[in-house]
Amino acid sequence: MGLRALWYCFLLLLLQRVDAIGATAEFVRVENFEMTGDENLGPLATDLLNFTQVGLGSSDPSPGTVFPLIMAEEKTRRPDVLQNLKLYKGGWNITNVHYWTSVGFTGAGVFVIAFLWFISFGFAMAVHKCCRWGITKDSKSSHWILISLLIFTCAASTGCILISVEQGNFHREVLHTLNFVLNQTDFTVEILRNVTGFLSLAKTINVDHIILQEDTQNKIDKLNINLESAAGTLSDKMNENSGKIRKGFYDVRCALIAVASVMFLLAVLGFLLSFFRYQNAIYIFVLSGWILVVFTFVLCGVFVILNNVVSDTCTSMDEWVDNPHAKTALSNIIPCVDETTTNRTLQQSKEVTRELVNVVNTVIDTIANLNAIPPNKTFWYNQSGPLMPYLCFPYDSNLNDRQCNAQEVPLRNASLVWLNYTCNVTESDLCESTGRMTPNIQSQLDAAVNASYALDHYTPILLSLQDCNFVRGTFKAITTDHCPHLEQDMVLVSVGLGLISAGVMLCLILWVLYANRPQREDVFAHFAELSEVNIAKNCSNMPARAA
């Protein structure tokens, strides 16, 4: 359950941002945004713009087409314990208990070995102590045991070194993948939160009672509530799940380091103790190693299972990238919006943009470019000089994209152009220099322009969250850049654990045999007999010499 929960948290963190956004994503902006072009997006936004447009192909089915798809069908055909070892055919599905029991079966062989080792070695040790079974005096096999002991000790040491190196690579790759997901999530949260600030700012535009229509303001209020709720939910889930994932993989890393260190010391010291025939000490090491081998086998089995889960997930992501609108196990987790809903959202954002541009141009036409002094001087503040250019309507009457003409300024640099039309004002807010608008009017127009630019330029990015193009790009990047390294590192860690388990397991058996070898006692006994004979001869010769 710990492995399942850890991987479930990782997948939820990866997918939660889309679920939180739902169908509320309609507008977009980036923090510290200025009207000077794309360079203010920063590296995260630049990466997002790059990979959401590239590498996704055009494999989407026609609008409205929904077809079932079993993800990673061939890879997940495994015996299912809950179905009497019948093959599981449901594909990758982390919400299906049968998927977890079938993928858990991939580590069953290692778990069985651990159980058999625990029982059989314990029984063998009991028989050895009771029957005093060991190498006989005439045995010539001690040399072969020593050679085998050297080989298995080297194998266990190699596994320990492999674990020490690969656990670091595995941990770094996991954190690299996690940080990639978190960066994408952070960018999404910033989009959702900052656009509400722009829209709220647009609501406050009030240049001599020229404001947004009430219907438009109501739309902004509704959108802000939805977007703030989505951003809050997404941020909370991100922090909660990322903390669990980091802690879980940190614990795994500590376990691997501990296993590699302890087993290396156990293998080396055990070899030395058996070589120098410290029988009492060797039995302590044997009993400790007996339990540690079981733990290492279990850890190896866990990594075999985790490796299969990662491989299944990567394959499923890759298949989903090509079929995002198919009915799959991801359909309930990632609520991709159909093309009709996406187009309606885009149309609404264009309507709000046109409304904002219309407010700006109304102010320019009826106030800023006013030359004659009105009778009541309502809109007069001593404006003069060249006429201000109008703001470009990015869409025509049918809400299709249009090119700006020479007399219009585009949204991306309108604020910079209009700086040349701002006058210096007196204490009574009248222009005392040439200019068509006061700093106060300029700030109001800038707010409207900023909001218009955000809606026009970044709506497609947020729509990519809504129609799953953003998630497709994220999955594509993960399967291409991260999955191969993760799978390779996990295979090497599993191999290292297998070497440690098998090497130390065989070493334990040989330690007992080699520590009880009788050869040294024979040599010492022979030396003792020779010494006694020499002493007896010397004693018998002493009286003769004395005489």
N, C-alpha and C positions, 0 to 999 in steps of 0.2 A: 504493500500500500504506500510505503514511503516513496518508492521509485515512481509509482503511478502518479502520486500527488505532485511530485517535483516536476515531472514532465508535463502534467496537466497545467500547472502554473505557468510554465514556459509558453505553452501554446495559447493559454488564455491571455497572457501579456501581449503576445504577438497579434492576437485577433481582437482583443477587447476594444481597441480604439475605433474599429469599424462599427462594432455593435453599438458603442456609445453614440457615434455620430448619427447612425440611422439615416433618416430622411431629412434631417434638419440642416445639413450642410448646403448652404447656398451662397455664402460670401467668403472672401478671404483677404487677409492682409498679413504682413510680416512685421514683427516688432522693430521699432526704430526706423520705420519706413519713411522715406522721403521721396519727393517727386523728381528723382534724378535718374531713374532707370533701374535695371535689374541688379546692378552691382550691390545694392543695399540689402539684398536677400541674405547674404552670408553663405558659407559653404553648405550648410544643411539644405537651404532652399535650392542652391545651384545643383546639388546632387539629385534632389527630388525632381527638379525640372528635367534633368538629363534622363534619369532612368524611367520616369513615367511615360516618356515619349518613345523610348528606344527598346527594342528587343521583345516587345509583347506580341508582335505579329498581328495578323488579321484573321484569327481563327474563330472569332465570335460567331455563333450561329445567328440566323436572322432574328429580328426582334420578336419576342413572344414565344420563341422556340425553347421548350424545356424538355430535356431528356435525362433519364437516369444514368448514372455513371458510378460504378464500383471502383473506388480509388485503390491503387496498388493491389489489384485483384490477384495477380499471379504471386507476388511476393508474400502475401498474407495467407496463402493456403497452407495452414499448419494444423496439426491435431489439436482438438479442443477438449480439454479435460471434462468440462461440464456437459459435453455431448458424446460421452463414451469414446473419446479419441477420434471422432469423425472430423473430417477436414472442415475447417472454418472457411466460409465463402463470402463473408460480409465485407471484406476489404478493410481498409484503414478507417477506424472509427473509434476515437478515444472516449466516446460516451457509451460504447457497447462493452459490457463486461466480458462477452465471449471473445472480443478482440484481445483483451488483456490476458485472459486465460490461455489463449492460443499462442500469443507472443511470449508469455511466461513459460510455455512448454519448451521453448528453444534453450532455456537454461536448465531444464530438468535433468539432462544427462550429467551436468557438473554437480548438481545438488545430490543426485543419487550416488555419485562417486564419493562426495563428502560424507554421506551417511554410511556407506559401506566401509569407508576408511575408518570412521569413528568406531564402528562396531568391531570390525575385523582386527584392527590393530590393538584395541583394548583387550580383546579375547586372546590375541597372540602374546601380548605382554603378560597376561595372567598365566598362560601356559608356560611361558619362559621362566617366570619366577617360581612356579610350582615344580616344574620338571627339571630346572637347571639346564635347559637345552642351549647348546652353543657349539663352538668349533672344537673338534676333538684334538687330542695331542698329535695325532698323525695327519691331521688335515693339511693339505697343500693349497687350500683355497684362500688363505689369508692375503696372499699377494694380489690375487684377483679382486678380492673385496676392497683392498686399499686402492687399487686402480679405479674400480667402480665408484668408490667413495670420492675420489678426486674429481672424476667426471661429473657426478651428480652435484657436488659442491660448486663446481664451476658453473653448471647449468643454473642452479639456484641463484648464484651471485650475478650471473648475466641477467636473469629475470629481475633481480633487485635494481641493477643499474638501468635496465630498460624502463622499469616503472619510475625510477627517480627522474629520468629525462622526460618521458612521455606524459607523466602526470602534469608537469609544468606546461608542456605544449597543449595538452587537452584543456587545462584550466584557462590558459590564455585565449584559446580559440572559443571556448564557451563564453567568456567575458566579452570577447570581441563581437561575437554574434549578439549577445545580450545588449551590449552598448549600441550596436547598430539598430536594433529594434527600439531601444529607448530613445535614441536620437530621432528616429522617425516619429515616435509617439510624441516626443517633446515638440517637434515641429508642428504636428497636428494640433496639439493643445494650444500652441501659440497662435496658430491660424484661427482657431475657434474663439479664443479670448480677445485677441486684438481686433478682429473684425467687429465684435460688439462695441468696442471703443470707438471705432470709426463711424459705425452706424449711429451710435448715441450722439457723437459729435455732429453728424449731419442733421440730426433732429433739432439741434440748438441753433441752426442757421436762421437768423432773423435780421435781415437788412431792411430796415424801415418797413417792417411788417410783411416783407416778402418771405414766406416760409414754405416748407413742404406741405403738400396737401394732407388733410387729416387721414385719408385712407392710407397714404404712404407711411405716415407716422405709426399708424396702428400695425401695419405689416412689420415695421422695424421693431416695435415693441415685442411682438409675438416671436419674431426670429431671435431676438436677443435672449429671451427667456429660454428658448430651446437650445440655443448655442451655449449659453452659460451652463445649463444643466448638463449638456453633453461633455463640455470641457471639464467640469467638476468630477463627473463620474469617471471619465477617462483618466484624469490625473490621479484620483484616489486608487483606482484599480492598478494603475501603473506602479505607484509607490508600494502598494501592498504586495503585488506579485513579484516585483523585482527584488524586494527584500527577501522573500521566501526563496527565490531562485538562487540568489547570491549565497545565502546561508546554507542551502542544500548542497550546492556544488563546493562550497568551502569545506563542509564536513566530509564530502567525498574525497577532496584533495588531502585533508588531514589523515583520513583513513589510509589512503594509498601511501603517503609518506611514512606513516607509522608501520605499515606492513612491510614496506621495502627496507626500512632501517632495522626493525626487529628481526626479520627473517635473514637478513645479511649477517647480522651478529650471531644469530642462532646457528647458521650454516658454518661459519668460520670457526667459532668457538667450539661447536660440537665436533667438528673434524679434529681440532687440536686435542680436545679432551679424550676422544676415542683413540687417537694416535698414541697419546701418552698414557692411556689406560687408567684414566680417573673414573672408576666405575660408579662410585656414589654420585659424583657430579654429573656424569653423563645421563644417569637416570632422571635427574631433575630436568635436564635439557630435553630429554625424550618426552617426558610428560607434558612439558610446556609446548614443545613442537607439535605434539599430538593434537592439542586444541587449536593451535595457531594454523595448522594446515587445514583443519575444518573451516575456520573463519576465512582463510584465503581462497579456498575452493568456493565458498558461498559468495564472496566478493567477485570472484571471476565469473560465476554464473549471473550475478546481477549485471555485470558489464556486458555479457553476451546478450542479455535481454535488452539492455539500454541501447546497445549498438543496433539491434534489430528495430527497435522503436524509432530511433533516429533515421535509419535507412528507409523505413516505411513512410515516415513523415516527409522526408525530402522527396521521395518518389511521388507522394500524394500532392505535395505543393507543386511539383513540376507538372503533373497532370492537370491540376486545377488551373494553372496559368493558361493552359491551352483551352480549357473548357470552363470558364468562370460562371456561366449561366446554367450549367448542367445541374441536375438534382443529385447532390452528393452529400457525404457526411459533413461537409463544410457549409452546406446551404443554410442550416439553422444557426451557425455561428457567425457567418459573414452574410448579412442581409443585403446582397447586391440589388440595387434598384434597377428596374427595367428602363429601356431607352425612352419610353413615353414620359415617365416620371422625371427623368433627368432633363429631357427637353423642356418640360414645364417649369422646372426649377430655373433653368437657364433663361427662359423667357421672362420669368418674374424678376430676375436680377437685372436683365436688360431694361425692363420697364422702370425699375427704381433708378437705374443709371440715367436714363433719359429724363426722368423727373428732376434729378439733381442738376443735370446740365441745363435743363430748361430754367430752373431757378437762377442759376448763375447768369445765363444770357439775358434773362429778364432784368436783373440788377444792372448789367452792363448797358442794356438798351435804354432803360427808363431812368437810370440814375447816373451811372458813371459817364456816359457819352452825352449827357444833357448839356446843351450849350446855352439855350435861352433861360433866363431866370424865371422860374414859375411865379405866378401871382402870390402864392402863400409861402414861397421859398421852402416848401416841405422837403424837396430832394436836392436842395442847392447847398453846396458847401465850398463854393468858389472853385469848382473843378474847371480845368482848362488844359490845353495842349492837344497832342495827337489823339485821335480816337482809339479806344482800347479794342483790340481784336476779340472776336467772339470765341467762346469755347467750342471745340469741335464736337458735334454729335457723332459718337462712334457707330451709330446704327441709323438706318433709314426708317421710313414710316412702317415698314414691314419687319422691323427689328433684325434686318440683315446687316452685316458689316459694310461700312462705307469708308471711302478715303476722304481725308480732310482736304478742303480746298485751301488756296493760298491765303485767304483772309481769315482763316481760323487757326487757333493754336491747339495742338494736341494735348491730351490729358497729361502725358508724362512730363512735360516741361512747362505747363501753363503758369505755375506759380513763379518760376524763374523769369519768364517773359514779362509777367505783370508787375514785377518789382520796378521796372522802368516807368510804370504809370502811377506809382505811389508818390503822393506829395507829402511835404512836411506840414504839420498842422500847428495851429495856435492853441491856446488854452481853451478856447471855445470850440475846438474841433473843426476849424475852417482851414482850408489849404492856404498856405502862405508862399508856396512855390508851385511850379507847374506840375500838374498831375491830375489823374482822373479818379482817383479814389484815395480815401484816407487809410491809415494803417488799420483802423478798426474794420472798415469794409473789406480790406485786403485779407485780414485774418478770417473773416466769415467766408469769403469766397475760396480761400485756400482750404478750409475745412470741407467745403462741398466738393472741390476738385480732388482732394485726397480720397474722399469716400468714393467718388465716381471712378477714379483710377483703380482703386482697390477692387471695386465690383467688376469693372471691365477687364482688368488685366489678370486677376487671380481667381476669378470665378471658375475657370476650367480646372485649376488645380484642386480646389475644394470639391468640385464635381467628380474629380477622379477618385476622391474618397467615397463618394456616394455610389458611383457605378462600379467600384472595385478595381479600377485601373491602378489606383495607388497601391492596393494590396497585391495586385498582380506584379507590380514592379518590385515591391518588397520581397515577395516570395521568389521572384526570378533572381534577385540579387543574392538571397540566402542560398538557394539551390546551386547557384553558379559559383559563388565566392566562399561560402562557409561550409556547406554540407560535405564536400569532398575531404576537407581537412579534418572536420569533426569525425567522420567515419574512419579515416585513416588512423587518427590518434586513438580512437576507442579500440580498434582492432589491435594496435600495438600494445595498449594497456592490457587487453585481455590475454594476449600472447605472453606478456611479462608475468601476469598473475598465474597463468598456466605453468610456465617454467618454474616459478617459485614453488607452487603447490606440488608439482610432480617431483622436482629436485629434492626438496626438503622431505617429502614423504618417503622417498627411497633412501635418503640419507639417514633417517631415523632408524630404519630397519638395519642398515649396515653399521650404524654406531654401536648398537647393542651387540652385534656379532663381533665386530672388530675390537671393541673394548674388553671382551671376554676371551680374547685369543690366549693360548697357553704358551706361546713361543718364548716369551721372556723368562717365565718361570723355569723352563727347561735349561736355558742358558745359565741362569743364576745357579740352579741346582748342580749343573755340571762343574761350574767354577767352584762351588762349595765343596764338592767331592774331591776335586783335585787339590784343593787347599788342605783338606783333612789328611789326605794321603801324604802330602809333602811334609806336613807337621809331624805325622807319625814316623816318617823316615828320619827326619831330623832328630827326633827324640831318641830313636833307637841307635843312632850313630854317636850320640853324645857320650855314653859311657865308654865306648871303645876308644875314643880320642883321649878321654881323661886318663885311661890306663896307659 
